[in-house]
Amino acid sequence: MAEQKATPLLKDELDIVIPTIRNLDFLEMWRPFFEPYHLIIVQDGDPSKVIKVPEGFDYELYNRNDINRILGPKASCISFKDSACRCFGYMVSKKKYIYTIDDDCFVAKDPTGKDINALEQHIKNLLSPSTPHFFNTLYDPYREGADFVRGYPFSMPCQAPYVDAVLTIPKGTLFPMCGMNLGFNRDLIGPAMYFGLMGDGQPIGRYDDMWAGWCTKVICDHLNLGIKTGLPYIWHSKASNPFVNLKKEYKGIYWQEDIIPFFQAVKLPKECTTVQQCYLELAKEVKAKLSDTDPYFTKLADAMVTWIEAWDELNPTGPGASSAAPAAAAK
């Protein structure tokens, strides 16, 4: 008798969100890990372009026309021509957990040559406790075999360092979040995962995940929620031009000298007990404290409010509420 395969972790409780402007051939490499899960594909750029998805995947695909139809005037809060459009997928998902990945990210290998199942590791991180109030020097204390012998050379046996570790970012500490390989509990923190106003028509791009990470960390600290970093690794084969990217990012490089001290100093009132309340309060602070840096932050603060209004319209009974999903191209 053939051995029955185990049901993948969180198969019916997790959506994979992918922003893209191209055919999703990269999914072939991820097929063994992603095929059991539902995909939400957010097509950026020209909505008339046909995006091809490999056979066998369960997915729904939204383009800019869909976003405009579903959100109406509130669609202005969703970035255009920037991977920040991915957060629309977070909004329309009805699952408890989200994993998001870029279309130029591929399966990495561990030092033994084994393929790394990044999704599975993210799920394990999400399902095990975090320790934000105390920094644990043995990395993730809930992960079996995560500690190293003192003096172990991390660079062996591979060329680049591979640190087999997961750790919790301490409370009160900011971090640079990467949106291309990210998992989160949508029920707990979903409304804070807004990737800002970036790309077309904006003075900045590619700081979307940084912005979301700073906002989310402040709110998580306030609500006593933990954030982990470390494993899993992916292989990023950058499809974009680094010189074009620098042009999009350079404002952020200057602005972060004001932004980071702002987030380090901001305090949310104890009356803010939900993610939405926290985020709206943060939007008020952004407008009050950062608008002098650049008028863009006034516009961004308004978009943060619009984002919450749109989120609550599509999720009327809470972040993880089960309701009819908006119509999109689906398979």
N, C-alpha and C positions, 0 to 999 in steps of 0.2 A: 504494500500500500504506500502511495506517495505521501511524503511528509507535507502537512498542511502549513502554508506560509502564515506567519503571524501578521495580524492586522497592523498597519503602520500607525505609529503614535499620533493621536489627535486627528485622525483621518477626516472626521466629520466636524471638527471644531476649528480648523485652520484654513485660511485662504493664503495663497501665494500671489503677491501683487508685483507686477512687472511693468515699468514704464518703457516705452520703446518707440523708435522711428523706423525700424527695419524688420525684416523677416526674422522669425524666432528660431532659426536653425540651432542656436546654442542649446535649446531644450533637449536635443538629442543626447548630449553628454549627461544631462541631468535626469534623463528618462527613468533610470532605475530608482531614483529618489523622489522625483516630483510627480510621476504619472498617477499615483493614487489620489492626489490632492486636486482641489478646485483652484483654477488660476483666474485672477482678475487682471486683464491686460489693459493698460491705459495708453492709447496711441497718441503720441505727441505730434505736433506739426500738421501737415496737410491731411485733412480728414478724408480726402478722396483717394488717397493712396491705399492700396490693398495690402494688408499685413498677413503674411502666410504663417500659419501655426502648424507644426508637424501633426500628423494623424495620431489619434489615440489619447490626446489630452482633453480633459474636461475644462472648458473655459468660457468666460464671457469677455467681450472686447468692447471698450468704450473709446470713441474718438471725440474730437472737440465738439462736433455737432451734438453728440449724446450729452456731453457735459452741459452745453448751453440749454438743451431741451429739458434736462432734469432739474437743473438749478435755476434756470431763468436768469434774472439780473444778478443773482448771487454767484453766478459762474465767474464773475470778475475776480473772485478770491483764488481761483485755480490758475496757476502759472501756465504760460504757453511758451513752447520752445525751451523747456528746461525740465529736467527729470523731477522737479518738484511737483509736477502734475500727478505723480504717483499717489499723493495723499488723497486724491479723489477716490482711488481704490479703497483706501481705509474707510472713507465715509460711506460708501455703498455696500461694503462687506457686512454680512450679518453673522460672522463667526466670532468666536471669543478671542482667537489668536490670529496674528498677521505675521507672515514672513515676507520680506521684500528683497529683491535681487535685481541687479542691472543685467542687460542683455549682452554685456561684454565680460561677464564673469563666468568662469568655468570651474570644473571640479579640480581641486588641488589634491596632492598626495602627501601622506604623512611620511616621516623618515624611513618607514619600512617599505614604501612604495604602494601602500594601500590607498584607494580612493577615499577621500574624506566626505562623509555625508553631512554637509553643513546644516541642512535642515534638521536632521535628527539631533545634532548637538545643540542647536538653538532651542529645540523643544525641551531637551533635558535641562538646559539652563533656566528656561521659563518655569518648569515644573519643580525645580528644587529651590530651597529657601536662599535668600540673599542676606548679607550681613552689613547693612549700611552704617550701623552705629559703631562698628569696631572693625578695624582693618586686620584681616587674618593673613599672616605671613606665609601660611601654607596654601595660599590660593583658595580655591573653593573647597571648604571643609566637607561638603556634602557629596563630592565627586570622588568615587573610589579610585585610588592610585594616582591622585593628581600631584602629590608632593614629590620633590626631587631629593636625592642624596646631596648633602653639602659638598660643593666643589664640582658638581656634574657640569661638563662643558656643553652648554646648550647648542653650540654650533655643530656638534657631532650627533649622528653620522652624516648629516646633510650639509650642503654648502652654506645655505642661509639659515639663520637661527629659527628653530621651531620650538616654541615654548608650549608644552602640553599643560596649559593652565587656564583656569577661569577664576576671575576674582571680582569682588563687588567694589564698585567705586564708592569711596567713603562719603558720608553725608557732609554737605557743605562744600564739596569739591566739584568743579566743572570739568567737562571732558569734551573732546572733539568727536561727535558722533558721525559714523559713516552710514549713509543711507543705502548703500549698494549691497549690504549684507547685514540685515537687521531683522530681529524678531521681537515682538512685543505682545503683551496682553491687552487686547483692544478694549475689553471690559473695564480694565483698571485705568488705562491712560490714553485711550484712543483719541479723545477730543483735543488733547495737547499735541498730537503728532501732525501739526500743520507745518508744511514745509515752506511757508511764506510766499511772498510775491517775487518771483525771479524770472529771468529770461526776457522774452520779447516785450518791449515797452517799459522795461525796468532798468535802472542803472547798475544792476548787479545780477550775477548768475552764479550757480554752483555753490552758493553758501546755504542752500536750502536745508541740508541735513545738519549743518552746524547750528543754524538758527533753531531748528526743531529740537536739537539736543540740549541746547542751553535752556530753552523754555521748559522742556520736559524735566530736566534735572532739578530746576528750581521747584517745580510743582511736586515732583516725586519726594524731594526732601521735605516739603511742607506736609505732605500726606503720609509720610513714613513708608514710602515704597522704595524698593531697591532696584539698582541697575547694574548689570554685569557686563564685563568685557573679557576679551581673550579669545578662546576657541569659540566658533570654528573658523578655520582658514578657508579661503577660496583663492582661485587663481584669476587675477584681474589682468586681462589683455586689453588695455585701454584703446577704445575705438575712436576717441576724440583727439583733436590736435592740442598739444600742451600750450602752444603759443596763443591759440584762440582762447583756450581756457583761462590763461593768465589775464587776458584782456577782460574777460567776464568777471574775474575774481578780484581785480586789483582794488576796487572800492572797498570790498570787504576786508582786505588786508589792512587798509587804513582805518576803517570804521571799527574794527574789532578792538582797537586800543581804547575806544569808548564803550563798546558793547560789553566786553568782558567785565570791566569794573562795575558796570550797571547791574549785570546779573549777579555778581558777587555781593552787591550791596542790597539788592531788592529784598523786601520782606513782605510776605503775603499775610493779610490779617487772619486771625484765628476763625473769624466768621466764614471764611472760604473753606467749605468742607467737601465740595465736589470739584472735579476737574474743570468743568465749565466755569464755575465761579472763579476758580483760580486763574483760568486763562483770560477771562474778561478783566479781572483785576490787573493782570500782567499787561494786557493791551492798554489799559489806562496809564500804567507806569511808563510804558514804551513811548506813548504820545507825550507824556509830561516831561520825561527825562532825556529822550533821545532825539526829539524833533529839532533841537538846536544843532545837532550833529549834521543832519541833512533832512530836508522836507520829505524825503522818501519814507522816513520812519513814521510820519503822520499818516501817510497812505497805507503803510504796512499795518499800523495799529488798527486802522479802520477795517482792513481786510481780515485781521484776526477776529474782530467782532462778527464780521459777515460769515466767516468760516464757522463759528460756533452756532450762529443762527441757522446756517444751512445744515450743519450736523444735526441739530435738534429737530429740524423739519424732517430729515430722512430717518432719524432715530428717535421717534417721539416718546418712547417709554424707557430710554436709557441707552448707553453706548452699545450694549450687546443685544438689544431687543430684536426679536424675530418678527419681521414684517415682510411684505411683498418687496422683492428686489426690483429696482428700476429696469425697464426693458433695455436690452443691448444685444449686439450680435453675439450669439452664444452657440456653443456646441456641446 
